[in-house]
Amino acid sequence: MLRVVPSDPPGTFRLMGELDVSNVEEVQAQLADGLRAKGRLTLDTAGLTFMDSQGLRMLILLGRLAVETGSSIRLINCTPQVQLVLDVSVPNGIPGVEIIENEE
């Protein structure tokens, strides 16, 4: 189960729980809408305990949307589990997605 909680400032969302094949389509649609509306997203992943390949795919697709629309995505407070997925799967990063370490 995953909760996507809007936070301050606008365009910021806290992801809490597990991001996987069971919920990724709904989450991706919500975040894509937020990106289009605000022109930027900040995703706080401190509460994300698991992310599978579909969560990674979602980040890649959102990154493409950000590049296409001139928007930006910041990924903050990555848990060790999420950071490992990113480091192993996309060691050169995701276009359109900036990973910020240790932001509160």
C-alpha positions, 0 to 999 in steps of 0.5 A: 500500500502506498500513500501520496500526501500533498505537502508544502510547498505546492508541488511537493508530495510525500510518498509513504509505503510501497511503490510497486506494480499494484499501485504505480499506474494510479500514482503516476497519473496523480504525479503527472497531473501535479507536474503539468499543473505546477511545472515542477514536482518535489517527491519526498521519499523518506517514507518509501520502504520499497520500490520495484522496477515499475516504480523506477519506470514511473520515475523515468516516464515522469522524467521524460515528461519533465524534459518535454514540458520544460518542468523539473522533478526533485527526488529528496530524502531517498531511503537506502532501499530506493537509493540502491535501486537508483544506483544499480539501475540508473547509475548515470541518473534519470533525465529530468529528475534531480536527486537531492541528498539529505534535504529536510 
